[in-house]
Amino acid sequence: MSGGAGPDGAPRGGFVLYDDSCGFCRRWVPFWGPTLSRHGFGIAPLQSAWVVDAVALPAGELLNDIGLLLPDGRLVRGADVYRHVMRRIWWARPLHLLSVAPGLSRLFDLAYRSFARNRHRFSKACGLPNRPPGGPASPPVP
């Protein structure tokens, strides 16, 4: 059992859910997977059948934002996922404090929304190919 798992083997902090069709997301979320795991989080593509069933969002809305499926079944989405995770990783707490500071909170939300809306463009600009729907899934995280 990893340091981030509960007695049933599920991550204590929940699952960070990412868009596996986005090259940027598919590259960077698994890259941070070991760090997330050490702090009690698992990762899973939003396209996973169990995720689709668990979050019960319309297909057109499912891939709009990063998500965090908490152990109690609640779903945190968007910039609040980063805030939730940063608050639980000691070296990221200063970033969390900035993300919730008056004035900066709104800027953080706007920056997240702009990035999320354009993530496929970032993927292309960085040479990280987007995966077509139905294409091969991400390799498992070591």
Buried (B, 14 or more C-beta within 10 A) or exposed (E): EEEBBEEEEEBBBBBBBBBBBBBBBBBBBBEBBBBBBEBBBBBBBBBBEEBBEBBEBEEEEBBBBBBBBBBEEEBBBBBBBBBBBBBBBEEBEEBBEEBEEEEEBEEBBEEBBEEBEEBBEBBBEEEBEBBEEEEEEBEEBE
